[in-house]
Amino acid sequence: MSRRLLLGLLLIVSSAGAQVPGADRVQAVTLENGMRIILWPDRDIPNVALYNWVRVGSRNEVPGITGLAHFFEHMMFNGTSTSAPGDFDKILEANGARNNAYTSSDVTVYQDWFPSASMQTVFELEADRLRNLSFDPKIIESERGVVHSERRLGVDDSHFGRLQEQVQATAFLAHPYGIPTIGWPSDIESWSLDDLKTFYKTYYAPNNVTMVLVGDFDPKTVIELARKNFESIAPQPEPEPIRTKEPEQTGERRVSIVAEAQTPLLQFAYHGIAGADPRKPALELLARILTDGDASRLHRVLVEEQKLAISADSYIEAGFDPGIVWFMLSLPAGGDLARAEAVFGSQIDKVISSGVTEMELDRARNQALADFWRGLTTINGKAQALGTYAVLQGGHERLFDAPKAYERVTREDIQKVATELLKPTNRTVGILSAASGASSGEEG
């Protein structure tokens, strides 16, 4: 082991219980209309990262209007009653700024990165689209076509995406997490103008928004600008809460797709936890022990030793309500799906019956801490983390205790969360196999 690598590992381990610096600089205020503003000054560079978290995703949709949350991610860039389509991007670019957005099952997040001197302009633009969004029928139809194309590319023409959508819809019998974020095709075709206006008024209200800013600014000045630009936007009644809770799954479910594909796929969807659940650090470390890197259990056994898979991955969905813990295997052409599934199951059973080693726990904790600290080296990473904790994980204060939360995880915690969540009766298994005689096709 090189001296530099050894020093890096020692720094990671020694920082496990460190308090994240900056907690004393974070300020949170709520405007009179209910809009929440969270500020974290960081003067390293004269720039600002702004994340505008709107608490709406596919979780808030019902049959007939699925996909609307994602659709508004597009519409919010397409003009207001005071500005033409495209002006938002043009004005930001002229001020040295960039932007993006994304939608999930729980939230829609709008991101701006800009020089500190452009703060007033950015606030004016953000307030304008929160107050005055345009509903031009031509723009609506144009964006409807764009969303259709995204669905074809990401789901209909993707073996991986098509299987995952079917597994997700099968895993949830009652909760709207079973709705795909992109929406169902017939709903994309049939959204009405009234549907859009009602959705915008309900969810794009200031009291349903949390704005996070990190960067080079004076908090007092930013709060004054926020009051000036946003406080006059009228609040709306709180959106209807999601009352449906997914019933406990008591038996394995299975989805099977046959396709013209070279690469067979296996997906395992276990019902998991919500973002604020105190078990989240243990579950994250468990996932790393199983799939993070060449030394992880599933990669070592399935990919390197038995050559049953060409990749083994996982990720955790943890939002307002309990989501899914995903495991995905991609197999080589002609791969043995039954054998790969059996070996996967045996590895999960070993964790449940025998737990994990101290070495595996240390390795996973070091990986988690390295990624955590790396994420906080930029104002963008800070804004993403601060907003995630504030909106989805029980409060922004938890961000500053995250290293200690990882340090507190024990081998017993990991075995317990595996026993509680990774049992066969709690999962949906998705299989995509090659059609007989298939010799070419997408690899998922």
C-alpha positions in Angstrom: 0.0 0.0 0.0 1.4 3.4 -0.9 2.2 6.0 1.8 -0.3 8.4 0.2 -3.1 5.9 0.1 -2.4 4.8 3.7 -2.5 8.5 4.8 -5.8 9.0 3.0 -7.4 6.0 4.8 -6.1 7.1 8.1 -7.6 10.6 7.5 -11.0 9.0 6.6 -11.1 6.8 9.7 -10.0 9.6 12.0 -12.7 11.9 10.6 -15.5 9.3 11.2 -16.8 11.1 14.3 -16.0 14.6 13.1 -18.7 17.2 13.2 -19.3 18.8 9.8 -18.1 22.4 10.0 -20.5 25.2 9.2 -23.6 24.3 11.3 -23.2 27.6 13.1 -23.4 29.5 9.8 -26.6 28.0 8.5 -29.7 30.1 8.8 -33.3 29.1 8.1 -36.2 31.5 7.8 -39.8 31.1 6.8 -41.4 34.0 4.9 -44.9 35.1 5.8 -46.4 33.1 2.9 -44.8 29.9 4.2 -41.8 29.7 1.8 -38.8 28.3 3.6 -35.3 29.7 2.9 -32.1 27.9 4.1 -28.8 29.7 3.8 -25.2 28.5 4.1 -22.6 31.2 3.5 -19.4 29.8 1.9 -16.9 32.5 0.7 -14.4 30.3 -1.0 -15.4 31.4 -4.5 -17.7 34.4 -5.6 -20.4 32.0 -6.7 -23.8 30.7 -5.4 -25.6 27.4 -5.8 -29.4 27.7 -5.5 -31.6 24.6 -5.2 -35.4 25.2 -5.2 -37.1 22.1 -3.8 -40.8 21.8 -4.7 -42.5 19.1 -2.7 -44.2 17.4 -5.6 -43.4 14.2 -7.5 -45.2 11.2 -9.0 -46.1 10.4 -5.4 -48.7 13.2 -5.7 -50.3 11.9 -8.9 -53.4 9.8 -9.5 -54.5 7.8 -12.6 -55.3 10.3 -15.4 -52.6 12.8 -14.6 -49.5 10.6 -14.1 -46.3 12.3 -15.3 -47.5 15.8 -14.6 -44.8 16.5 -12.0 -42.1 15.7 -14.5 -44.0 17.6 -17.2 -43.8 20.8 -15.1 -40.0 20.3 -14.9 -40.2 21.2 -18.6 -42.9 23.8 -18.4 -41.1 25.9 -15.8 -38.5 26.9 -18.5 -41.1 27.8 -21.1 -42.2 31.4 -20.4 -44.4 33.4 -18.2 -46.9 36.1 -18.6 -44.0 38.6 -18.5 -41.3 36.7 -20.4 -41.1 34.7 -23.6 -40.1 31.0 -23.9 -36.4 30.7 -23.7 -35.9 34.1 -21.9 -35.1 32.3 -18.6 -32.1 30.5 -20.0 -31.0 33.5 -22.1 -31.0 35.9 -19.2 -29.2 33.5 -16.9 -26.5 32.8 -19.5 -26.0 36.6 -20.0 -25.4 36.8 -16.3 -22.9 34.0 -16.2 -25.3 31.5 -14.8 -26.3 27.9 -15.6 -29.4 25.9 -14.6 -30.9 22.4 -14.5 -33.7 20.5 -12.9 -34.8 16.9 -12.0 -38.0 15.1 -10.8 -38.3 12.1 -8.5 -41.2 10.3 -6.9 -41.1 12.9 -4.0 -39.8 16.2 -5.3 -39.1 18.4 -8.3 -35.8 20.3 -7.8 -34.7 23.4 -9.8 -31.0 24.3 -9.7 -29.2 27.6 -10.5 -25.4 28.2 -10.4 -24.4 31.9 -10.7 -22.0 34.6 -9.8 -22.9 36.3 -6.5 -23.5 39.6 -8.3 -26.4 38.1 -10.2 -28.5 37.2 -7.1 -31.1 39.9 -7.7 -31.6 38.8 -11.3 -31.9 35.1 -10.4 -34.4 35.9 -7.7 -36.5 37.9 -10.1 -36.6 35.1 -12.6 -37.4 32.4 -10.0 -40.2 34.5 -8.5 -41.6 35.2 -11.9 -42.0 31.6 -12.9 -43.4 30.7 -9.4 -46.0 33.5 -9.8 -46.8 33.9 -13.6 -46.2 30.6 -15.5 -47.6 30.7 -19.0 -49.9 28.0 -20.4 -49.5 28.5 -24.1 -51.3 25.6 -25.9 -48.6 25.4 -28.5 -45.8 25.1 -25.9 -47.8 22.5 -24.0 -48.2 20.3 -27.1 -44.6 20.7 -28.0 -43.4 19.7 -24.5 -45.9 16.8 -24.5 -44.1 15.5 -27.6 -40.7 15.9 -25.8 -41.9 13.9 -22.8 -43.3 11.2 -25.2 -39.8 11.0 -26.7 -38.1 10.8 -23.3 -40.4 7.9 -22.4 -39.7 6.0 -25.6 -35.9 6.4 -25.1 -35.8 5.7 -21.3 -38.5 3.1 -21.0 -40.1 1.7 -24.1 -36.8 1.3 -26.0 -34.7 0.4 -22.9 -34.7 -3.2 -21.6 -33.5 -2.0 -18.2 -36.0 0.8 -18.0 -38.9 -1.3 -19.2 -38.2 -4.0 -16.7 -37.7 -1.6 -13.8 -41.0 0.2 -14.5 -42.9 -3.2 -14.4 -41.1 -4.3 -11.2 -41.9 -1.0 -9.5 -45.6 -1.1 -10.6 -45.8 -4.7 -9.2 -44.0 -3.9 -6.0 -46.5 -1.3 -4.9 -50.2 -2.4 -4.8 -51.6 0.7 -3.1 -49.0 3.4 -2.7 -48.5 5.9 -5.5 -44.8 5.1 -5.5 -45.9 2.5 -8.1 -46.5 5.3 -10.6 -43.5 5.9 -13.0 -42.1 9.4 -12.8 -42.3 9.8 -16.6 -46.0 8.9 -16.5 -48.1 6.3 -18.3 -48.5 6.8 -22.1 -52.2 7.3 -22.1 -52.0 10.0 -19.4 -49.2 11.9 -21.2 -51.5 12.0 -24.3 -54.6 13.2 -22.3 -53.5 15.9 -19.8 -55.9 18.8 -20.1 -55.2 22.5 -19.7 -57.4 22.5 -16.5 -55.3 19.6 -15.2 -52.1 21.7 -15.6 -53.5 24.8 -14.1 -54.9 23.0 -11.1 -51.6 21.1 -10.5 -49.5 24.3 -10.8 -51.8 26.2 -8.4 -51.8 23.4 -5.9 -48.1 22.5 -5.8 -46.2 25.5 -7.1 -47.2 27.6 -4.1 -44.6 29.3 -1.9 -45.7 27.3 1.1 -44.8 24.1 -0.7 -41.3 25.2 -1.6 -37.9 25.1 0.2 -35.1 27.2 -1.3 -31.5 26.4 -0.4 -28.6 28.7 -1.2 -24.9 28.0 -0.6 -22.2 30.4 -1.5 -20.7 33.9 -1.4 -23.4 36.1 0.1 -24.5 38.0 3.2 -27.4 36.2 4.7 -29.2 39.4 5.8 -29.0 40.7 2.3 -30.4 37.5 0.8 -33.3 37.3 3.3 -34.2 40.9 2.3 -34.1 40.0 -1.4 -36.2 36.9 -0.7 -38.8 39.0 1.1 -38.8 41.5 -1.7 -39.2 39.0 -4.5 -41.2 36.1 -3.0 -43.2 37.2 0.0 -45.9 38.8 -2.1 -46.7 35.5 -3.8 -49.9 34.3 -2.3 -49.8 30.9 -0.4 -52.3 28.2 -1.2 -54.1 25.6 0.9 -51.7 22.8 1.9 -51.9 20.0 -0.7 -53.8 16.9 0.3 -51.6 14.5 2.3 -50.8 11.1 1.0 -52.8 8.9 3.4 -52.3 5.6 1.6 -49.7 3.2 3.2 -48.4 0.2 1.3 -49.7 -3.0 3.0 -47.0 -5.3 4.2 -45.9 -7.7 1.5 -46.3 -11.3 2.6 -45.1 -13.2 -0.5 -42.6 -12.9 -3.3 -43.9 -11.4 -6.6 -42.4 -11.9 -10.0 -42.3 -10.1 -13.3 -41.0 -11.8 -16.5 -40.2 -10.1 -19.8 -39.0 -11.8 -22.9 -37.1 -9.5 -25.3 -34.8 -9.4 -28.3 -31.8 -8.8 -26.0 -28.2 -10.0 -25.7 -28.0 -9.2 -22.0 -30.4 -10.9 -19.6 -31.3 -8.8 -16.5 -32.3 -9.6 -12.9 -33.8 -6.9 -10.7 -34.7 -7.4 -7.0 -37.0 -4.8 -5.4 -37.3 -5.0 -1.6 -39.6 -2.7 0.4 -37.4 -0.4 2.3 -37.5 2.7 4.5 -38.3 6.4 4.4 -35.6 9.0 4.2 -35.9 10.1 7.9 -35.7 6.5 9.2 -32.8 6.2 11.7 -31.9 2.9 10.0 -30.8 4.6 6.8 -27.0 4.7 7.6 -27.0 1.0 8.4 -28.9 0.2 5.2 -26.5 2.4 3.2 -23.5 0.5 4.6 -25.2 -2.8 3.9 -25.7 -1.9 0.3 -22.1 -0.9 0.0 -20.9 -4.2 1.5 -23.0 -6.0 -1.1 -22.3 -4.0 -4.3 -19.8 -1.1 -3.9 -16.5 -1.9 -5.6 -14.6 -5.0 -6.6 -14.3 -6.3 -3.1 -18.1 -6.2 -2.4 -19.7 -9.5 -1.9 -22.0 -9.7 -4.9 -19.3 -8.4 -7.3 -16.7 -10.8 -5.9 -18.9 -13.9 -6.1 -21.2 -13.2 -9.1 -18.8 -11.3 -11.3 -15.3 -12.4 -10.5 -15.5 -15.9 -9.1 -18.5 -17.5 -10.8 -18.8 -15.3 -13.9 -22.6 -15.3 -13.6 -22.9 -11.6 -14.0 -21.1 -8.8 -15.7 -22.3 -6.2 -13.1 -24.0 -6.1 -9.7 -25.4 -2.7 -8.6 -27.8 -1.4 -6.0 -29.4 1.9 -4.9 -31.8 3.0 -2.2 -35.0 5.0 -2.7 -35.8 6.7 0.6 -38.2 9.6 0.4 -41.2 10.8 2.3 -42.5 7.3 2.6 -40.8 3.8 2.6 -39.4 3.2 -0.9 -37.5 0.4 -2.6 -34.0 -1.1 -2.0 -32.9 -2.2 -5.5 -30.4 -4.8 -6.6 -29.7 -5.2 -10.3 -27.7 -7.8 -12.1 -26.7 -7.7 -15.7 -25.7 -11.1 -17.1 -23.5 -12.1 -20.0 -25.1 -13.2 -23.3 -26.7 -16.6 -22.7 -26.2 -16.2 -18.9 -27.9 -18.6 -16.5 -30.7 -16.5 -14.9 -31.8 -19.2 -12.5 -28.3 -19.9 -11.3 -27.5 -16.2 -10.9 -30.7 -15.7 -8.9 -29.9 -18.6 -6.6 -26.4 -17.4 -5.9 -27.7 -13.9 -5.2 -30.2 -15.3 -2.8 -27.6 -17.4 -1.0 -25.4 -14.3 -0.5 -28.4 -12.4 1.0 -29.2 -15.4 3.2 -25.6 -15.4 4.5 -25.8 -11.8 5.6 -29.1 -12.5 7.4 -27.8 -15.6 9.1 -24.2 -14.7 9.8 -23.9 -11.0 9.5 -20.9 -9.2 8.1 -17.3 -8.9 9.1 -15.7 -6.0 11.0 -13.4 -5.6 8.0 -16.4 -5.3 5.6 -18.1 -2.7 7.9 -14.9 -0.7 8.2 -14.5 -0.7 4.4 -18.1 0.3 3.8 -17.9 3.1 6.4 -14.7 4.5 4.9 -16.4 4.5 1.5 -19.4 6.3 2.8 -17.4 8.9 4.6 -15.1 9.5 1.7 -18.1 10.1 -0.6 -19.8 12.2 2.0 -16.8 14.5 2.6 -16.1 14.6 -1.2 -19.6 15.8 -1.8 -19.2 18.7 0.6 -16.1 20.1 -1.1 -18.2 22.3 -3.5 -21.0 24.7 -3.0 -23.1 22.6 -5.3 -22.5 19.5 -3.2 -23.4 21.4 -0.1 -26.6 22.7 -1.6 -27.7 19.2 -2.7 -26.9 17.7 0.7 -28.4 20.5 2.7 -31.7 20.3 0.7 -31.8 16.5 0.8 -31.6 16.4 4.6 -33.9 19.4 5.0 -36.7 18.1 2.8 -36.4 14.3 2.8 -34.3 13.2 5.7 -35.8 14.8 8.8 -34.2 18.3 8.9 -31.0 20.0 7.7 -29.5 19.7 11.1 -29.0 16.0 10.5 -26.5 16.7 7.8 -24.0 18.0 10.4 -24.2 14.8 12.4 -24.0 12.4 9.4 -20.4 11.2 10.1 -21.3 10.3 13.7 -24.3 8.5 12.4 -22.1 6.3 10.2 -19.7 5.7 13.1 -22.6 4.5 15.3 -23.5 1.7 12.9 -22.6 -1.8 14.3 -22.4 -5.2 12.6 -25.5 -6.1 14.6 -27.4 -3.1 13.1 -26.5 -4.2 9.6 -27.6 -7.8 10.3 -30.8 -6.6 11.8 -31.8 -4.3 8.9 -30.9 -7.1 6.5 -33.2 -9.5 8.4 -36.0 -7.0 8.5 -35.9 -5.9 4.9 -34.1 -8.4 2.7 -36.4 -11.4 3.3 -37.8 -13.2 0.1 -41.4 -12.4 1.1 -40.6 -8.7 1.0 -39.3 -8.6 -2.6 -40.4 -8.4 -6.2 -38.2 -10.2 -8.7 -37.9 -9.0 -12.3 -36.4 -11.1 -15.0 -35.7 -10.1 -18.6 -34.6 -13.0 -20.7 -33.6 -13.2 -24.4 -36.1 -14.4 -26.9 -35.3 -17.7 -28.5 -32.7 -17.2 -31.2 -32.0 -13.6 -30.2 -28.5 -12.7 -31.3 -28.4 -8.9 -31.1 -30.2 -6.1 -29.3 -29.8 -3.5 -26.6 -27.8 -4.4 -23.6 -30.1 -2.6 -21.1 
